[in-house]
Amino acid sequence: MHITITGNLGSGKSTICKILEDKHGFEIYSTGKVQRELAREMNMTTLEMNKLMCSDRKYDNMIDDATARLSRENKHKNIIFDSRLAWNFVEESFKVFLSVSLNVAAERVMNDNRGKEEQYSSVTEARELLAARAATENQRYKDMYDLEYFNFANYDLVIDSTYCSPEIAASIIMEESKKQEKLKQETGKYSEGTRILMSPRRLYSGTVTNEEKSELSGKVEEFKKINYYLDNPVSVKRDGDNYMVIDGLNDIKAALLADVCFVPVVIK
């Protein structure tokens, strides 16, 4: 089985890949590590490396060709591709996108040891540079491949890691990938559509009143029996890093009170 994992900077991709390697025996192929090593060798920051790659495609081509070749030559191996664009180059894979709020991403990378090519003096600087790097990469992928990198429709599974432990995210990825692999063996293809799982805390940051708690008590008790996520999706609008609930707000509040990890969403 091949799983391709991509997502927002600071979303925990490498951590989750390591869990899948340790618990499920997957091999990890990381193009981010390759890119950081290139930046280090050229005495550049990762943002500077991204800008150079915008003007000289040979670096992207090197990484893309190596990724595609590895997937073709190892079809029967369990490999996780920790890569921005492996989902586009690996011939058959379960495609995962890890989402995270920009504020939490900035806090995470501030606490990581990523070498001198990726250092920040403050959370504010980290936030600004992460946003700039994401915009640069998104434009490069659009120009080079005509891809909308942040379009969730490209992926089989989207998980918001903002308030989720990497262990739970890894468990869900394995559970969902096995379902898809079984479906593929039975029908010859994966199911169409994207499952998007968002933390109720990401969707609603307000206070639940005592009156609402009383009204939702039955639903809360029902949701407490749920393992990871609700069955029925809610509808939201997405505006960059923010989400606005269209319908299903009571389900989100009840999930929040019941300490449910995720709510499935449909983006309108």
C-alpha positions as CSV (number, residue, x, y, z in Angstrom):
1,M,0.0,0.0,0.0
2,H,1.2,3.5,-0.8
3,I,0.0,6.5,1.3
4,T,0.9,10.0,0.2
5,I,0.8,12.6,3.0
6,T,0.9,16.3,2.4
7,G,-0.5,19.4,4.1
8,N,0.0,22.7,5.8
9,L,3.5,23.5,7.1
10,G,3.6,22.6,10.8
11,S,0.7,20.1,10.5
12,G,2.7,17.2,11.9
13,K,3.3,15.2,8.7
14,S,6.7,13.9,9.8
15,T,5.5,12.9,13.2
16,I,2.5,11.0,11.9
17,C,4.7,9.3,9.3
18,K,7.1,8.2,12.0
19,I,4.1,6.7,14.0
20,L,3.0,4.8,10.9
21,E,6.5,3.6,10.4
22,D,6.9,2.4,14.0
23,K,3.5,0.8,14.4
24,H,2.7,-0.5,11.0
25,G,6.0,-1.1,9.3
26,F,5.8,1.5,6.5
27,E,8.9,2.9,4.9
28,I,9.1,6.7,4.8
29,Y,10.2,8.6,1.7
30,S,10.5,12.3,2.5
31,T,10.9,14.9,-0.2
32,G,10.9,17.7,2.4
33,K,14.0,16.2,3.8
34,V,15.6,16.2,0.4
35,Q,14.7,19.8,-0.1
36,R,16.0,20.9,3.3
37,E,19.3,19.1,2.6
38,L,19.5,21.0,-0.8
39,A,18.9,24.3,1.1
40,R,21.6,23.4,3.7
41,E,24.1,22.5,1.0
42,M,23.5,25.8,-0.8
43,N,23.5,27.8,2.5
44,M,19.9,28.9,2.0
45,T,16.7,29.1,4.0
46,T,13.8,26.9,2.9
47,L,12.0,30.0,1.7
48,E,15.0,31.1,-0.4
49,M,15.2,27.6,-1.8
50,N,11.5,27.7,-2.7
51,K,12.1,31.0,-4.6
52,L,15.1,29.6,-6.4
53,M,13.0,26.6,-7.4
54,C,10.4,29.0,-8.9
55,S,13.0,30.1,-11.4
56,D,14.9,26.9,-12.0
57,R,12.7,23.8,-12.4
58,K,15.5,21.3,-12.4
59,Y,15.3,20.8,-8.6
60,D,11.5,20.1,-8.8
61,N,12.1,17.7,-11.7
62,M,14.7,15.8,-9.8
63,I,12.4,15.3,-6.9
64,D,9.3,14.5,-9.0
65,D,11.1,11.9,-11.2
66,A,12.6,10.2,-8.2
67,T,9.2,10.0,-6.4
68,A,7.4,8.6,-9.5
69,R,10.2,6.0,-10.1
70,L,10.2,4.8,-6.5
71,S,6.5,4.3,-6.6
72,R,6.6,2.3,-9.8
73,E,9.4,0.1,-8.7
74,N,8.0,-0.7,-5.3
75,K,4.3,-1.2,-5.9
76,H,4.0,-4.1,-3.4
77,K,5.8,-2.3,-0.6
78,N,4.1,-0.3,2.2
79,I,5.5,3.2,1.7
80,I,4.5,6.6,3.1
81,F,5.4,9.5,0.8
82,D,5.9,12.5,3.1
83,S,5.8,15.0,0.2
84,R,4.1,18.1,-1.1
85,L,3.2,16.6,-4.5
86,A,3.7,12.9,-4.3
87,W,-0.1,12.5,-4.5
88,N,0.2,13.8,-8.0
89,F,3.1,11.7,-9.1
90,V,2.6,8.3,-7.3
91,E,0.5,6.2,-9.6
92,E,-1.8,4.7,-7.0
93,S,-2.0,6.0,-3.5
94,F,-4.3,6.9,-0.6
95,K,-4.0,10.7,-0.6
96,V,-4.0,12.4,2.7
97,F,-3.9,16.2,3.5
98,L,-3.1,17.4,7.0
99,S,-4.6,20.8,7.9
100,V,-3.7,23.0,10.8
101,S,-4.4,26.6,11.8
102,L,-1.7,29.0,11.0
103,N,-1.3,30.2,14.6
104,V,-0.8,26.6,15.9
105,A,1.5,25.8,13.0
106,A,3.7,28.8,13.9
107,E,3.9,27.7,17.6
108,R,4.9,24.2,16.5
109,V,7.7,25.2,14.2
110,M,9.1,27.6,16.8
111,N,9.5,24.6,19.1
112,D,11.0,22.3,16.4
113,N,14.7,22.0,15.7
114,R,14.8,22.3,11.9
115,G,18.3,23.6,11.5
116,K,19.6,27.1,10.6
117,E,17.9,27.1,7.2
118,E,14.5,27.2,9.0
119,Q,14.7,29.4,12.1
120,Y,12.4,32.0,13.5
121,S,12.9,34.8,16.0
122,S,9.2,34.8,17.2
123,V,5.9,33.2,16.7
124,T,4.8,36.3,14.7
125,E,7.7,36.0,12.4
126,A,7.1,32.2,12.0
127,R,3.4,32.9,11.2
128,E,4.4,35.5,8.5
129,L,7.1,33.3,6.9
130,L,5.0,30.2,6.9
131,A,2.2,32.1,5.1
132,A,4.7,33.5,2.6
133,R,6.3,30.1,2.0
134,A,2.8,28.5,1.5
135,A,1.9,31.2,-1.0
136,T,5.2,30.8,-2.9
137,E,4.8,27.0,-3.1
138,N,1.1,27.3,-4.1
139,Q,2.0,29.6,-7.0
140,R,4.9,27.5,-8.1
141,Y,2.7,24.4,-8.2
142,K,0.0,26.4,-10.2
143,D,2.6,27.7,-12.7
144,M,4.5,24.4,-13.1
145,Y,1.7,21.8,-13.0
146,D,-1.6,23.7,-13.1
147,L,-2.4,22.3,-9.7
148,E,-4.6,23.8,-6.9
149,Y,-2.6,22.5,-4.0
150,F,-5.0,23.7,-1.3
151,N,-8.1,22.3,-3.0
152,F,-9.2,19.6,-0.7
153,A,-11.0,17.8,-3.6
154,N,-7.5,16.5,-4.7
155,Y,-7.4,14.2,-1.7
156,D,-9.1,11.1,-0.3
157,L,-8.8,12.2,3.3
158,V,-8.3,15.6,5.0
159,I,-7.6,15.7,8.7
160,D,-7.4,18.9,10.8
161,S,-4.5,18.3,13.2
162,T,-4.8,21.6,15.1
163,Y,-6.2,20.0,18.3
164,C,-5.7,16.3,17.5
165,S,-2.9,14.1,18.8
166,P,-0.7,12.6,16.1
167,E,-1.5,9.1,17.4
168,I,-5.2,9.6,16.8
169,A,-4.5,11.1,13.3
170,A,-2.3,8.1,12.4
171,S,-5.0,5.6,13.6
172,I,-7.6,7.3,11.4
173,I,-5.3,7.4,8.4
174,M,-4.7,3.6,8.8
175,E,-8.4,2.9,9.3
176,E,-9.5,4.9,6.3
177,S,-6.7,3.7,4.0
178,K,-7.6,0.0,4.8
179,K,-11.2,0.7,3.9
180,Q,-10.1,2.2,0.6
181,E,-7.7,-0.6,-0.1
182,K,-10.4,-3.2,0.5
183,L,-12.8,-1.3,-1.8
184,K,-10.1,-1.2,-4.5
185,Q,-9.5,-4.9,-4.2
186,E,-13.3,-5.5,-4.6
187,T,-14.1,-3.0,-7.3
188,G,-10.8,-2.1,-8.9
189,K,-10.8,1.6,-7.7
190,Y,-11.0,3.8,-4.7
191,S,-14.3,5.5,-3.8
192,E,-14.8,9.0,-5.2
193,G,-15.1,12.1,-3.0
194,T,-13.1,13.5,-0.1
195,R,-13.7,12.8,3.6
196,I,-12.9,16.0,5.5
197,L,-12.5,15.7,9.3
198,M,-12.3,19.0,11.3
199,S,-12.0,19.5,15.0
200,P,-15.1,21.0,16.6
201,R,-12.8,23.5,18.3
202,R,-11.6,24.7,14.9
203,L,-15.2,25.2,13.8
204,Y,-16.5,26.8,16.9
205,S,-14.5,28.9,19.3
206,G,-17.3,30.5,21.3
207,T,-18.9,29.5,24.6
208,V,-21.6,27.0,25.0
209,T,-24.2,28.5,27.5
210,N,-25.7,26.6,30.3
211,E,-29.1,26.7,28.6
212,E,-27.5,25.2,25.4
213,K,-25.8,22.5,27.5
214,S,-29.2,21.5,29.0
215,E,-30.8,21.5,25.5
216,L,-28.0,19.4,24.0
217,S,-27.5,17.0,26.9
218,G,-29.1,14.1,25.1
219,K,-27.1,14.6,22.0
220,V,-23.9,15.0,24.1
221,E,-24.5,11.6,25.9
222,E,-25.0,10.0,22.4
223,F,-21.8,11.5,21.1
224,K,-19.8,10.3,24.1
225,K,-20.2,6.8,22.7
226,I,-18.4,7.8,19.5
227,N,-14.8,6.8,19.0
228,Y,-13.2,9.4,16.7
229,Y,-15.8,11.3,14.6
230,L,-19.5,11.8,14.0
231,D,-21.4,10.0,11.2
232,N,-23.3,12.9,9.7
233,P,-21.4,15.8,8.2
234,V,-22.1,19.5,8.8
235,S,-21.9,22.2,6.1
236,V,-19.3,25.0,6.3
237,K,-17.8,27.8,4.2
238,R,-14.1,28.0,3.9
239,D,-12.2,31.3,3.7
240,G,-8.5,30.6,3.8
241,D,-7.6,29.6,7.4
242,N,-11.1,30.2,8.7
243,Y,-14.4,28.3,8.6
244,M,-18.0,29.5,8.9
245,V,-20.7,27.0,9.9
246,I,-23.7,27.0,7.6
247,D,-25.7,24.3,9.3
248,G,-25.1,21.7,12.0
249,L,-23.9,24.1,14.7
250,N,-25.7,22.2,17.5
251,D,-23.9,19.0,16.4
252,I,-20.6,20.9,16.6
253,K,-21.4,22.2,20.1
254,A,-22.5,18.8,21.3
255,A,-19.3,17.2,19.8
256,L,-17.3,19.9,21.6
257,L,-19.0,19.1,25.0
258,A,-18.6,15.3,24.4
259,D,-14.9,15.7,23.6
260,V,-15.3,14.1,20.1
261,C,-12.1,14.5,18.1
262,F,-13.7,15.3,14.7
263,V,-16.7,16.4,12.9
264,P,-17.0,15.4,9.2
265,V,-17.7,18.5,7.0
266,V,-18.9,19.4,3.6
267,I,-17.5,22.6,2.2
268,K,-20.0,24.7,0.3
